Every structure is written in C-alpha cells, then in structure tokens.
Amino acid sequence: MRQFLDFEKSVAELETKIDELRQMGSQGKDSGTSGINIDDEIARLSEKADKQLRSTYAKLTPLQKVQVARHAQRPKALDYVRLLTTDYTPLAGDRAFGDDDAMIGGLARFRGEPVVVVGTERGHDTETRLKHNFGMARPEGYRKAQRLIEMAGRFGLPVLSFIDTAGAWPGIDAEARGQAQAIAKSIDVCLKAPVPLIVTVIGEGGSGGAIAIGAGDRILMLEHSIYSVISPEAAASILWRDPKLAPAAAEALKLTAQDLQSLGVIDRIIPEPLGGAQRAPEEAVKAVGNAIAEELASLQGLTGPALIQKRRDKFLSMTRAPLH
C-alpha cells in the first residue's frame, strides 16, 4: 500500500477515489454491468491527480524534500545493488571487532564489469530496520568500508557508494570503539583510493556518517535527496531551542540537491520519477544506473595518481569557493 506524506493529502484523496472506482468497475464487469462511465471518471480523476502531483512536487520546500528523502518506500542501498549489479558477493567484518549490518558491501558486476560496492542500508520494515540499525553505522561498519575500498584499490576495481543514513550511530558503544577515528580514516581512505569512486546520495545523507563513504570523484544526488551536516530538527533545537523551527533550519542548511549543486558540493542531480523515487522504484534505480555508467566512462583512462590528485583538488576547491 502506498504511503502518502502530509503535503500529498489532496493527491491521496484523489487516488483513493480512483481505487474505489476501479474496484466498483471490476465488480460491475463481474456482474455484467457496463463500466464505461466509471472508466471515463477514472481517466478524469487520474489526469487531475497527475496534475496535482506535478504541481506539488514542482514547489517542494526544503523540509518537504527532507520528508521525501526519508520516505519509507524509497529504494534502499540493497535495492540498488540488487537491481544494478549481478554476481553480488557480500563481504563482512572489519577484521578487528565484528560485522555491522548498517554498512553493506562486497564484490559485484556492474553492467558486466567487476566493481566493489559499499553503502548504508536503512531497511524496509521493522525487522530489517532493526537489523540494519536504521542505516546508522558503528566503527566496525566504517572499518569494513575501509577494508573494501582498500581492496578495490589493490585489484583496480571501481567503487560504487550508496549513501542513505541519518548519520553515524551516536551510542556510547560506538564512541568507546573509536567512532570519530573510524569516520576520519574512512574519509582518508576514500580520498586516497587509486580507482574511480562514484558516490550517490539516494535518500538522506547525514553528517560524518555520510561523508565517511562520500569523498568520491563524482558525487551524485537523486533529485529529492538531501545532504547535510545536521538534521533540520536537531539544528532548530540547538540554535533556537525549538524543534518547531525545523522549516527555517532546513532552508538555512542548504541541504537540497539543487542548493548543493549550485554551491559546487555535488556534481550531478539525477531526476526522479514524478512524485519521487518511492512511486516508481525501478525507474529511479535505472536512472541512477545510467548516471553511474556515464560518470565511470568519463573517468576511464585516468591513472591512480591522477584520480587521487583530481579528487584532492576537487575537495580543496570547495574550501576556496566564495559563498553564494
């Protein structure tokens, strides 16, 4: 069943009516009753719902984009791995403490070519969300990512990174095992990888938990994804002691894909299906796959030292760019 966000109320009402009419039409056909008038009404309402959806998504506020990015039915990291790659072989553990299901990764083939994939996995339902800790990785998760990216460097395999996390796990257990050091080391490993590293923010990119696997040659974002140092709710609570001011915080944070591209933080925005990736997951995944393939092709022929230097220059240029 489709889940609607609060600002999609008018669309939800129209689509509910459409579903009811379809059910009535099906019952009418079963009993031999003509469904011509019902079909006409369904077509009219469908057109109206499409226009309403298009109008709504053309003027989303930053906080509404946050809601879309967090939508429970958006495709997750493992969905991208499943639909974009073949021969996926997951690898586990950091060779120091244990495994972390919030960070997934392994070997695979992307359009026939061997690659290494890493990503933060949020899960789809209560069971999988608990298993993957809602995509919030612990130190062993980031050390697993380091291990996989370093392995990719040794074997000359491109790395595909998929980001969807509210941030790193802030628990005492994570701090005790060196969360900050693990994140810093992961960023360093990404920056020094002698192979192409394509990063895609597929939902929420939160704080150091996201950038730990986000320092790539190309940073892509889905149209309605977000990328920020802090959530709007937390920023509002810290700055103004009032979480109700989250809309103002979301605006100030410049966390949308459109804002970040204008600031030069990301390289490319991938259009989503009308109404967001959650409405047509396979279409969204296909668009991401095409974008990744194009970006990988643009990096072909570059040596390891050249990739590292260009990556270094890319991130250093962000610190020198004037504020808009």
C-alpha positions in Angstrom: 0.0 0.0 0.0 1.3 3.4 -1.0 2.2 5.7 1.9 1.4 9.4 1.5 3.2 12.3 3.1 1.3 15.1 4.8 1.6 17.5 1.9 0.3 14.9 -0.5 -3.2 14.9 1.1 -5.0 16.1 -2.0 -3.4 13.6 -4.2 -4.1 10.8 -1.7 -7.8 11.7 -1.7 -7.9 11.6 -5.5 -6.1 8.3 -5.7 -8.3 6.8 -3.0 -11.3 7.6 -5.1 -9.7 6.1 -8.2 -9.0 2.9 -6.4 -12.6 2.8 -5.2 -13.9 3.3 -8.7 -11.6 0.6 -10.1 -13.0 -1.8 -7.5 -16.5 -0.8 -8.4 -15.7 -1.2 -12.1 -14.3 -4.7 -11.5 -17.4 -5.7 -9.6 -19.6 -4.3 -12.3 -17.8 -6.3 -15.0 -18.1 -9.4 -13.0 -21.9 -8.9 -12.8 -22.2 -7.9 -16.4 -22.8 -4.2 -15.7 -21.3 -1.7 -18.1 -18.2 0.1 -16.7 -17.9 2.8 -19.5 -18.9 5.7 -17.3 -16.6 4.5 -14.5 -13.7 4.3 -16.9 -14.3 7.9 -18.0 -14.4 9.1 -14.4 -11.2 7.2 -13.6 -9.4 8.8 -16.5 -10.6 12.2 -15.5 -9.5 11.8 -11.9 -6.2 10.2 -12.9 -5.4 13.3 -15.0 -6.4 15.6 -12.2 -4.2 13.6 -9.7 -1.3 13.7 -12.1 -1.6 17.5 -12.4 -1.9 17.9 -8.7 1.2 15.7 -8.1 3.2 17.6 -10.7 2.2 20.9 -9.1 3.0 19.8 -5.6 6.5 18.4 -6.5 7.4 21.5 -8.5 7.4 23.7 -5.4 8.6 21.5 -2.6 10.1 23.3 0.4 13.4 22.1 1.8 11.6 20.5 4.7 9.2 18.7 2.4 12.2 17.4 0.5 13.5 16.1 3.8 10.3 14.2 4.1 10.6 12.7 0.6 14.2 11.7 1.2 13.2 9.8 4.3 10.2 8.2 2.7 10.0 4.6 3.9 9.2 3.3 0.4 12.1 4.8 -1.4 14.5 2.2 -2.8 17.3 1.5 -0.4 21.0 0.6 -0.9 20.4 -3.1 -1.2 17.7 -2.5 -3.8 20.2 -0.6 -5.9 22.8 -3.4 -5.5 20.1 -6.0 -6.4 18.8 -4.2 -9.5 22.0 -2.6 -10.8 24.5 -5.4 -10.3 25.0 -9.1 -10.9 27.0 -11.7 -9.1 26.9 -9.7 -5.8 29.0 -11.4 -3.1 28.6 -9.6 0.2 31.7 -9.4 2.4 31.5 -9.0 6.2 33.6 -7.8 9.1 36.3 -5.3 9.9 38.9 -7.8 10.9 39.1 -6.2 14.3 35.8 -6.3 16.2 32.9 -7.7 14.1 30.4 -7.0 11.4 28.0 -4.2 11.1 24.8 -4.7 9.1 24.2 -0.9 8.8 27.1 -0.9 6.3 26.7 -3.3 3.4 29.3 -4.0 0.7 31.0 -6.6 -1.4 32.1 -7.6 -4.9 29.7 -7.4 -7.9 29.5 -6.8 -11.6 28.0 -3.5 -12.8 27.0 -3.9 -16.5 29.4 -6.7 -16.8 32.4 -5.0 -15.2 33.7 -6.0 -11.8 33.2 -3.4 -9.1 33.2 -3.0 -5.3 30.0 -1.7 -3.7 29.5 -0.1 -0.3 26.5 1.6 1.2 24.5 2.4 4.3 21.3 0.3 4.4 18.2 1.5 6.3 15.9 -1.4 5.9 12.3 -1.5 4.6 10.3 -2.7 7.6 10.6 -3.0 11.4 12.6 -6.2 11.2 15.1 -5.1 8.6 15.4 -1.6 10.1 16.4 -3.1 13.4 18.8 -5.5 11.7 20.5 -2.6 9.9 20.2 -0.2 12.8 18.3 2.3 10.6 21.4 2.8 8.4 23.5 4.3 11.3 26.8 2.5 11.2 29.2 1.9 14.1 33.0 2.0 13.9 33.2 -1.6 12.6 30.9 -0.6 9.7 33.2 2.2 8.6 36.3 -0.1 9.1 34.5 -2.6 6.9 34.1 0.1 4.2 37.8 1.0 4.5 38.7 -2.6 4.0 36.6 -2.9 0.9 37.8 0.3 -0.7 41.4 -0.6 0.0 40.8 -4.0 -1.6 39.3 -2.3 -4.6 42.5 -0.2 -4.9 44.7 -3.3 -4.8 42.7 -5.0 -7.5 41.9 -2.0 -9.6 38.2 -2.1 -9.2 35.9 0.9 -9.3 33.9 1.7 -6.2 30.2 2.5 -6.1 29.0 4.1 -2.9 25.3 4.5 -2.0 24.5 6.9 0.9 21.3 6.8 2.9 21.8 7.5 6.6 20.7 10.0 9.2 24.3 9.8 10.5 26.7 7.6 12.3 25.4 5.7 15.4 25.9 8.0 18.4 25.8 5.4 21.1 28.3 5.0 23.9 29.4 1.6 22.5 30.4 3.3 19.2 32.2 6.1 20.9 34.1 3.6 23.1 35.3 1.8 19.9 36.5 4.9 18.2 33.7 6.2 16.1 35.3 9.6 15.2 38.6 8.0 14.3 36.8 5.4 12.1 34.9 8.1 10.2 38.1 10.2 9.7 40.0 7.2 8.5 37.2 6.3 6.1 37.3 9.7 4.5 41.1 9.4 4.2 40.8 6.0 2.5 38.3 7.4 0.1 40.5 10.3 -0.8 43.5 8.1 -1.4 41.7 5.3 -3.4 43.6 4.9 -6.7 40.4 3.8 -8.5 37.2 5.6 -9.7 34.8 6.2 -6.8 31.3 7.2 -7.7 29.1 8.3 -4.8 25.3 8.5 -5.0 23.1 10.0 -2.3 19.9 8.0 -2.7 17.9 9.3 0.3 19.3 11.1 3.4 23.0 12.0 3.6 23.6 12.9 7.3 26.7 14.3 8.8 30.0 12.4 9.1 28.1 9.1 8.8 27.5 10.0 5.2 30.7 11.7 4.2 32.7 8.8 5.5 31.9 7.0 2.3 31.2 10.1 0.3 34.6 11.6 -0.7 34.5 10.4 -4.3 35.5 11.5 -7.8 31.8 12.2 -8.6 29.1 12.9 -6.1 25.6 12.3 -7.5 22.3 13.1 -5.7 18.8 12.0 -6.5 16.5 15.0 -7.2 14.7 14.8 -3.8 17.5 13.5 -1.6 19.3 15.7 1.0 22.9 16.0 2.2 23.6 18.0 5.4 25.9 18.3 8.4 22.9 18.0 10.7 19.2 17.3 10.5 16.8 20.3 10.5 15.1 19.2 13.7 18.4 19.0 15.5 19.7 22.3 14.1 16.5 24.0 15.2 16.8 22.5 18.7 20.4 23.6 19.1 20.2 27.1 17.6 16.8 28.2 18.6 15.7 25.7 21.3 12.6 25.0 19.3 12.3 21.9 17.0 9.2 23.6 15.5 11.5 25.9 13.7 12.8 23.0 11.6 11.4 24.6 8.3 13.7 27.6 8.9 16.6 25.4 9.7 16.1 23.3 6.6 16.1 26.5 4.5 19.3 27.7 6.1 21.2 24.5 5.9 21.0 24.4 2.0 20.6 20.7 2.1 18.7 20.1 -1.1 20.4 18.7 -4.2 19.7 21.9 -6.1 21.3 24.0 -3.4 24.4 21.8 -3.2 24.9 21.7 -6.9 24.8 25.5 -7.0 27.4 25.6 -4.2 29.6 23.1 -6.1 29.4 20.5 -3.4 27.9 17.8 -5.7 28.4 17.1 -9.4 25.1 15.9 -10.7 21.4 15.7 -9.9 19.6 12.6 -11.1 15.9 13.3 -11.9 13.3 11.2 -10.1 10.0 9.9 -11.4 7.1 12.2 -10.8 6.2 12.0 -7.1 9.6 10.8 -6.0 11.6 7.5 -6.3 9.1 5.8 -4.0 6.4 5.9 -6.7 8.5 4.1 -9.3 11.5 2.5 -7.6 12.7 0.5 -10.7 12.6 3.6 -12.9 14.6 5.6 -10.3 17.2 2.8 -9.9 17.6 2.6 -13.7 18.2 6.4 -13.9 20.9 6.1 -11.2 22.5 3.2 -13.1 22.7 5.2 -16.3 24.2 8.2 -14.5 26.8 6.0 -12.8 27.7 4.4 -16.1 28.2 7.8 -17.7 30.4 9.1 -14.8 32.5 5.9 -14.8 33.1 6.3 -18.6 34.3 9.9 -18.0 37.0 8.6 -15.6 38.3 5.9 -17.9 42.0 6.2 -18.8 42.9 8.2 -15.7 45.7 6.6 -13.6 45.6 6.1 -9.9 47.8 9.1 -9.1 45.8 11.3 -11.5 42.5 10.3 -9.8 43.9 11.0 -6.4 45.2 14.4 -7.4 41.9 15.4 -9.1 39.9 14.2 -6.1 42.2 16.2 -3.8 41.8 19.3 -5.9 38.1 18.8 -6.1 37.6 19.0 -2.3 40.2 21.6 -1.7 38.4 23.9 -4.2 35.3 23.7 -2.1 37.1 25.5 0.8 38.3 28.2 -1.6 35.0 28.9 -3.3 33.2 32.1 -2.4 29.9 31.8 -0.5 26.8 32.4 -2.6 
